[in-house]
C-alpha cells in the first residue's frame, strides 16, 4: 500500500509540473488556470483508472475467496452425509467449482491486459495463489469422478434391461459428461495460464506450472481417447461375431438382445470418443486417427472428410481392409459377384416378362383402362420389378439394405425440397392418370397448346401439333388449367356459318342447306342436323348449319360441306354480298323533316291511352 501511495504521489507531482509547463506558454491568468486544470486532469486519468482497476480486482479476490471457502466447507461436510445424499452434494460441489474456474479465467484474462503495476500488486499475486489451489482441487475432483465411473460400471449388467442397469448407465453417462466438462475447463484454464506466462510479471510463476498442467492434461485426454477407441474396436469385433450367429439363428431372442446391447454400448463409446477428439484438438494434438474411426463406425459422411489427415487415414484403412478381405474372402467375393450379375440379368428378364404380362392383361376386353394409363402402368411395373431384383442382388453381396433404404429416404426428402416443381409435375401426372381426361391419339387443347397426344409419363405429356411440332408439356401446366378434349365423345357437331344477301329467300336458303347436308354421306341422321339464323350482319344474313358426324370425320366433313355449300349457292344464284354501307347526302347539311307521329303511351296491359273507350261491363268483371 505504501508503494502505491508513493507511486501516486510521484504521478501527482508530475501532473502539477506538466500543468505549470502548459500554463507558462499561454498568456493570461484565466487561460493559464484552465491549462493547469487540463494538464492535471490528463495526467491524473491513468491514476484514477488504476485505482478503479485495483478496486475491482480486490472485489473479485474477495468473491473468489468466499467461493473457495464455500467449496472447502462442502467438501468437509461430504463425509458426514448419508450415502444416498453424497452424489447430490458432489454434483453441487462440481457445479460451484466449474463456475469458479470460469470466473477465475475471465478475471485472469482481464489481468493479462492490465498495467504492469496492477499485475505486480499483492492482489494479483493472491489471485495466482487461489488459481493454483483451485487447479489442484479440480484435479482431485476429476480423479474422484473417474473412480466413481469405474465403480458404477462394475454394477452394470450389459444384458439386463432392468431398472437398476438403466439407472447406472444414465449415472455413468452423466459422470462422463461432467468429467469432459472439467477437462474442457481445465484446457481453457491452461490457455489462460499460457497467456499470463507471456507477461513479465507472471513469467516466473507460470513458467513451470502451465507446462506441468499441459503434460497432465495431454496424458489424461490421450489415455481417454485410446481407451475409448480400443473399446469401440473390441465391440465391433463382438458385433461381427454376434451378427454372424444371429444370421444362423435369426429367431434366438438372446442373440437379438445381445446385439442390441452391444450396439447401444458402441453408440455411447462413439459419443465419448467424439468428446475426446474435441479435447485433443483443443490441445492442438493429432486426432485424425480417431476421427477416421468415428467416420468408419458411424458410416456418416461429414465435414471430417474434408480434413486431409482424416481422409488419408480413412482411405488407408479402407485399402488395408480391402486387401485383407481380398486375400481371405477372394473366392467367395468372386462367387458373390457372379451371383450378383446373374440376379441382375434375371431381374431384367423378369421386368420384361412383367411388362408383357401387363400388356396382355390390359388387352383383355373386360379391362377398361386407357392406353395412356396402360403404358404408364407397364413402364412402372417393369421398373419396380427390376428394383426389387437389384435389392435382392445387393443382399447377395452382403450389403445391408436397411440402412441404404433409410439413407435413400432421407436423400429423397432433401431432393424433394430441391425439386418441388418436379414433384408437382409428378402429382399432376398421377391425377391425370386417375381421372383420365385424355388418352393417346386424342385431340386436346390445354392452355395455349393444341394437338394430338402421343405419349405421357408421370412428369410430362408429349403433344404433336398439326404442323408436326413436338411439344413436351409439364403435367403441372396441363392439370392446372382447362383441358378441352375434342375427341373424347363418339360423335361431334360441325358448326358452319353461311352468309347470304338480304334479298334472298330465307326459306329457300334453309332448304338448300338441309339438302346438301342430307346428301353428304358422313353426316349422321341421328342426331338430326339443324339450320337456323345465327345473326344479322351489316351486309348479309348469317345462317348456322349444324350437322352431327363421327368424331373421326369432323375435319373432312367440315371441309366437304363448306365446298358443297359454295358450289350449290353458285348453282342456285344465291348471292353472298360483299360488305356495303348506305350513304345519305343532305342538301345544305340538314336532314329532311320527318313525318309527325302520334305518340301513344302504352299502359302495362298493352293498350294505348289515346282514343281509348271506357271498359264495358264484361271487361270490368274480368
Protein Blocks (a to p, Z undefined) as FASTA:
>chain_A
ZZmmmmmmmmmmmmmmmmmmmmmmpgcjklmmmmmmmmmmmmmmmmmmmmmmmmmmmmmm
mmmmmmmmmmmmmmmmmmmpcfklmmmmmmmmmmmmmmmmmmmmmmmmmmmmmcfklmmp
mklmmmmmmmmmmmmmmmmmmmmmmmmmmmmmmmpcfklcbfklmmmmmmmmmmmmmmmm
mmmmmmmmmmmmmmmmmpmklmmmmmmmmmmmmmmmmmmmmmmmmmmmmmmmmmmmmmmm
mmmmmmmmmmlmklmmmmmmmmmmmmmmmmmmmmmmmmmmmnopafklmmmmmmmmnopa
cfklmpmklmmmmmmmmmmmmmmmmmmmmmmmmmmmmmmmmmmmmmmmmmmmmmmmmmmm
mmpmklccdfklmmmmmmmmmmmmmmmmmmmmmmmnopafklmmmmmmmmmmmmmmmmmm
lmmmmmmmmmmmmnopacehiacdehjaccddfbdcfkbccdddfkopacdddfklmmmm
ccddfklpmbdcddddddddfkbcfklmmmmmmmmmmmpmkbcfbdcdddddfbdcfkbc
cddddddddfklmmmmmmmmmmmmmmmmmmnopacddddddddddehhiacddddddddd
ddfkopafehpacddfklmmZZ
